[in-house]
Amino acid sequence: MKKFLLATLVATGVIVPMAAQEIQFQTADGENITGTTYVFEGQEMYPQGKNNTIVSIDPNIYLVSDVDVVVNVQASSNISVRLCAGGQCEEGLNPLKQNVNLTGGQKLNLRFDYEETILNSEKDSYQAPAIETVLTAWLVDDPSSVVSVTVKMGDVGAGVETIVAEDNSVIFNGSSLTYDVTGSSQLSMYSLSGKTVFNQTVNGNGTVGLEGLPKGIYLYRLTNKNGKAVKSAKIIIK
């Protein structure tokens, strides 16, 4: 987690350190969930017209900073989600909000959620999809300050379908991604701006070379043949 030491210049000309500053993902009750996997099981339903019902899954996740900062925020998900972060909402698998202003000491509701419309007749039997999203935030002027949280919501009982015996399905070794999967899978990689670096079908074991990519932070995601996320993580190419 990136920390910044603030300093103030006193009359004697001595630089006096002040408190460290950090960016955090928090729940509505102030719990710091940065760097964790947060599971949310709630959902709400409300009517839309005579025949439809809107299903909303909103984990109420906030972004907090000790001091005023400008950040970028991105969601990387296996299912289309919405991310607003105090402004116009963006939707998709990798919605990105740029130049988000955080006021020191105040929580910003990211308004990150999933929503769909169903028929009223489907309410009793409705089963939300299993949604897994990596939320990432970083200072605009310092991409290495990235922090993240993995959010699981919807049908968390079903969880993410596992197609490998161990959690070594994808390994980053500094210059390549090595994969070992059972069954046809999709391995994708994105820059922090949301640009797709590559997206290819993999099966068995092999290696994807990352030589030639610019230095920076990237996100990769492995999904199975049904489109469910098996593993996702961020990597740093130096």
RODO-2510 file (C-alpha; in nm, 4 decimals, decimal comma):
residues 238
     n   res          X          Y          Z
     1     m     0,0000     0,0000     0,0000
     2     k     0,1477     0,3333    -0,1001
     3     k     0,2190     0,5766     0,1801
     4     f     0,3295     0,9361     0,1572
     5     l     0,5035     1,1337     0,4292
     6     l     0,3827     1,4899     0,4528
     7     a     0,6074     1,7593     0,5903
     8     t     0,5729     2,1145     0,7066
     9     l     0,8374     2,3852     0,7109
    10     v     0,8672     2,5566     1,0488
    11     a     1,0174     2,8943     1,1146
    12     t     1,3603     2,7469     1,1891
    13     g     1,3729     2,5924     0,8428
    14     v     1,3543     2,2382     0,9797
    15     i     1,1331     1,9876     0,7938
    16     v     0,9048     1,8189     1,0466
    17     p     0,7431     1,4888     0,9363
    18     m     0,3693     1,4556     0,9758
    19     a     0,1367     1,1568     0,9639
    20     a     0,1602     0,9018     0,6823
    21     q    -0,1156     0,9115     0,4208
    22     e    -0,2723     0,6125     0,2518
    23     i    -0,5580     0,5247     0,0174
    24     q    -0,8009     0,2635     0,1482
    25     f    -1,1036     0,0721     0,0331
    26     q    -1,3555     0,0631     0,3178
    27     t    -1,6993    -0,0743     0,3941
    28     a    -1,9869     0,1495     0,5031
    29     d    -1,8944     0,0938     0,8694
    30     g    -1,5322     0,1949     0,8138
    31     e    -1,3655    -0,1472     0,7940
    32     n    -1,0447    -0,1379     0,5890
    33     i    -1,0737    -0,4117     0,3234
    34     t    -0,7756    -0,3085     0,1099
    35     g    -0,5781    -0,6092    -0,0094
    36     t    -0,8449    -0,8580     0,0969
    37     t    -1,1264    -1,0595    -0,0610
    38     y    -1,4566    -0,9080     0,0482
    39     v    -1,7700    -1,1221     0,0230
    40     f    -2,1083    -0,9492    -0,0017
    41     e    -2,4282    -1,1552     0,0012
    42     g    -2,7075    -0,8951    -0,0034
    43     q    -2,9381    -0,7867    -0,2833
    44     e    -3,2459    -0,5673    -0,3230
    45     m    -3,5482    -0,5901    -0,5511
    46     y    -3,7840    -0,3095    -0,6441
    47     p    -4,0592    -0,2829    -0,9078
    48     q    -4,0179    -0,1272    -1,2491
    49     g    -4,3499    -0,0710    -1,4200
    50     k    -4,6199    -0,3372    -1,4112
    51     n    -4,4284    -0,6415    -1,5293
    52     n    -4,0642    -0,6004    -1,4330
    53     t    -3,8441    -0,6026    -1,1235
    54     i    -3,4976    -0,4512    -1,0880
    55     v    -3,2405    -0,6562    -0,8961
    56     s    -2,9625    -0,4462    -0,7411
    57     i    -2,6468    -0,5769    -0,5709
    58     d    -2,4564    -0,2905    -0,4079
    59     p    -2,1767    -0,3780    -0,1606
    60     n    -2,1429    -0,0100    -0,0557
    61     i    -1,7664     0,0207    -0,0960
    62     y    -1,5928     0,3506    -0,0265
    63     l    -1,2550     0,5003    -0,1098
    64     v    -1,0780     0,7043     0,1586
    65     s    -0,7633     0,9173     0,1787
    66     d    -0,6085     1,1137     0,4647
    67     v    -0,5442     1,4176     0,2437
    68     d    -0,6811     1,5659    -0,0788
    69     v    -0,5661     1,3534    -0,3748
    70     v    -0,6675     1,2784    -0,7338
    71     v    -0,6977     0,9114    -0,8261
    72     n    -0,8017     0,6750    -1,1013
    73     v    -1,0364     0,3875    -1,0131
    74     q    -1,1073     0,0757    -1,2176
    75     a    -1,3196    -0,2369    -1,1837
    76     s    -1,2129    -0,5571    -1,3614
    77     s    -1,4992    -0,8083    -1,3508
    78     n    -1,6192    -1,1364    -1,4983
    79     i    -1,9660    -0,9816    -1,5519
    80     s    -2,0633    -0,6301    -1,6599
    81     v    -2,0798    -0,3995    -1,3564
    82     r    -2,1273    -0,0276    -1,2946
    83     l    -1,8783     0,2169    -1,1427
    84     c    -1,9711     0,5819    -1,0735
    85     a    -1,7175     0,7166    -0,8172
    86     g    -1,8876     1,0499    -0,7626
    87     g    -1,9573     1,1252    -1,1286
    88     q    -2,1045     0,9871    -1,4476
    89     c    -2,1360     0,6091    -1,4295
    90     e    -1,9359     0,3740    -1,6507
    91     e    -2,0439     0,0163    -1,7239
    92     g    -1,8758    -0,2938    -1,8618
    93     l    -1,6197    -0,5595    -1,7735
    94     n    -1,3474    -0,3005    -1,7102
    95     p    -1,5100     0,0363    -1,6306
    96     l    -1,2557     0,3104    -1,5553
    97     k    -1,3055     0,6409    -1,3739
    98     q    -1,0230     0,8904    -1,4212
    99     n    -0,9264     1,1998    -1,2208
   100     v    -1,1514     1,1279    -0,9241
   101     n    -1,1107     1,3861    -0,6478
   102     l    -1,0816     1,2524    -0,2931
   103     t    -1,1233     1,4998    -0,0073
   104     g    -0,9014     1,4198     0,2882
   105     g    -1,0852     1,2456     0,5695
   106     q    -1,4099     1,2032     0,3730
   107     k    -1,5350     0,8715     0,2349
   108     l    -1,6319     0,8605    -0,1329
   109     n    -1,9009     0,6065    -0,2201
   110     l    -1,7762     0,4370    -0,5375
   111     r    -2,1334     0,3393    -0,6296
   112     f    -1,9950     0,0147    -0,7620
   113     d    -2,2807    -0,2293    -0,8226
   114     y    -2,4519    -0,4883    -1,0391
   115     e    -2,8052    -0,4430    -1,1686
   116     e    -3,0388    -0,6345    -1,3963
   117     t    -3,4075    -0,6336    -1,4876
   118     i    -3,6165    -0,9484    -1,4576
   119     l    -3,9830    -1,0346    -1,5041
   120     n    -4,2034    -1,0267    -1,1959
   121     s    -4,2770    -1,3941    -1,2546
   122     e    -3,9069    -1,4714    -1,2109
   123     k    -3,8693    -1,3117    -0,8661
   124     d    -3,9290    -1,6229    -0,6570
   125     s    -3,6866    -1,8396    -0,8524
   126     y    -3,4253    -1,5702    -0,9258
   127     q    -3,0622    -1,6657    -0,8655
   128     a    -2,8004    -1,3934    -0,8974
   129     p    -2,4867    -1,4767    -1,0980
   130     a    -2,1529    -1,5301    -0,9244
   131     i    -1,9724    -1,1968    -0,9640
   132     e    -1,6020    -1,1493    -0,8932
   133     t    -1,4470    -0,8058    -0,9399
   134     v    -1,1054    -0,6580    -0,8666
   135     l    -1,1353    -0,2904    -0,7689
   136     t    -0,8124    -0,0959    -0,8186
   137     a    -0,7190     0,2639    -0,7334
   138     w    -0,3994     0,4619    -0,7797
   139     l    -0,2768     0,8205    -0,7648
   140     v    -0,2879     0,9940    -1,1029
   141     d     0,0688     1,1192    -1,0597
   142     d     0,2045     0,7917    -0,9191
   143     p     0,0843     0,4693    -1,0904
   144     s     0,2970     0,2602    -0,8513
   145     s     0,0658     0,3631    -0,5637
   146     v    -0,1934     0,1058    -0,6722
   147     v    -0,4168    -0,0554    -0,4081
   148     s    -0,6895    -0,3129    -0,4679
   149     v    -0,9645    -0,5282    -0,3200
   150     t    -1,1343    -0,8370    -0,4640
   151     v    -1,5130    -0,8294    -0,4263
   152     k    -1,7284    -1,1411    -0,4529
   153     m    -2,1049    -1,0900    -0,4631
   154     g    -2,4201    -1,2420    -0,6045
   155     d    -2,4244    -1,6205    -0,5889
   156     v    -2,1297    -1,6415    -0,3496
   157     g    -2,2511    -1,9831    -0,2372
   158     a    -2,1650    -2,1221    -0,5774
   159     g    -1,8365    -1,9348    -0,5718
   160     v    -1,5973    -1,9241    -0,8627
   161     e    -1,5857    -2,2443    -1,0602
   162     t    -1,2433    -2,4002    -1,0167
   163     i    -1,0905    -2,5770    -1,3140
   164     v    -0,7478    -2,6406    -1,1584
   165     a    -0,6465    -2,8388    -0,8528
   166     e    -0,4126    -2,5742    -0,7121
   167     d    -0,4011    -2,1952    -0,7181
   168     n    -0,0992    -2,2079    -0,9485
   169     s    -0,3106    -2,1835    -1,2622
   170     v    -0,1224    -1,8680    -1,3628
   171     i     0,2207    -1,7651    -1,2325
   172     f     0,3999    -1,4386    -1,3111
   173     n     0,7805    -1,4667    -1,3115
   174     g     0,8748    -1,1114    -1,4071
   175     s     0,8864    -1,1484    -1,7847
   176     s     0,6094    -1,3961    -1,8666
   177     l     0,2876    -1,5598    -1,7490
   178     t     0,3023    -1,9375    -1,7109
   179     y    -0,0324    -2,1169    -1,7087
   180     d    -0,1400    -2,4693    -1,6173
   181     v    -0,5135    -2,5298    -1,6610
   182     t    -0,7526    -2,8176    -1,7207
   183     g    -1,0048    -2,7426    -1,9905
   184     s    -1,0287    -2,4594    -2,2409
   185     s    -0,9841    -2,1215    -2,0687
   186     q    -0,9439    -1,7549    -2,1612
   187     l    -0,6373    -1,5646    -2,0419
   188     s    -0,6673    -1,1860    -2,0702
   189     m    -0,4437    -0,8990    -1,9662
   190     y    -0,5262    -0,5284    -1,9351
   191     s    -0,3389    -0,2073    -1,8730
   192     l    -0,4580     0,0233    -1,5942
   193     s    -0,6195     0,2408    -1,8596
   194     g    -0,8468    -0,0526    -1,9492
   195     k    -0,6740    -0,1324    -2,2797
   196     t    -0,6631    -0,5028    -2,3681
   197     v    -0,2995    -0,6144    -2,3956
   198     f    -0,3888    -0,9664    -2,5049
   199     n    -0,6821    -1,2055    -2,4932
   200     q    -0,6211    -1,5646    -2,5939
   201     t    -0,7564    -1,9150    -2,5466
   202     v    -0,5315    -2,1456    -2,3451
   203     n    -0,5459    -2,5150    -2,2602
   204     g    -0,3032    -2,7397    -2,0754
   205     n     0,0206    -2,5620    -1,9910
   206     g     0,2335    -2,3009    -2,1602
   207     t     0,3890    -1,9557    -2,1368
   208     v     0,2903    -1,6122    -2,2619
   209     g     0,5910    -1,3840    -2,3053
   210     l     0,5605    -1,0243    -2,1855
   211     e     0,8863    -0,8953    -2,3312
   212     g     0,8479    -0,5618    -2,5028
   213     l     0,5609    -0,4385    -2,2877
   214     p     0,6154    -0,0940    -2,1329
   215     k     0,6990    -0,0859    -1,7629
   216     g     0,3912    -0,0477    -1,5469
   217     i     0,1063    -0,2181    -1,3656
   218     y    -0,1237    -0,4624    -1,5418
   219     l    -0,4208    -0,6804    -1,4506
   220     y    -0,4677    -1,0349    -1,5773
   221     r    -0,7753    -1,2569    -1,5569
   222     l    -0,8277    -1,6261    -1,6250
   223     t    -1,1842    -1,7342    -1,7061
   224     n    -1,3227    -2,0775    -1,7783
   225     k    -1,5296    -2,1822    -2,0798
   226     n    -1,8458    -2,0560    -1,9066
   227     g    -1,7019    -1,7074    -1,8623
   228     k    -1,6541    -1,7385    -1,4854
   229     a    -1,3376    -1,5874    -1,3364
   230     v    -1,0991    -1,8489    -1,1989
   231     k    -0,8145    -1,6202    -1,1027
   232     s    -0,7317    -1,2515    -1,1348
   233     a    -0,4408    -1,0456    -1,0056
   234     k    -0,2271    -0,7415    -1,0718
   235     i     0,1371    -0,7612    -1,1791
   236     i     0,4159    -0,5056    -1,2099
   237     i     0,6517    -0,5148    -1,5071
   238     k     0,9768    -0,3427    -1,4173
***
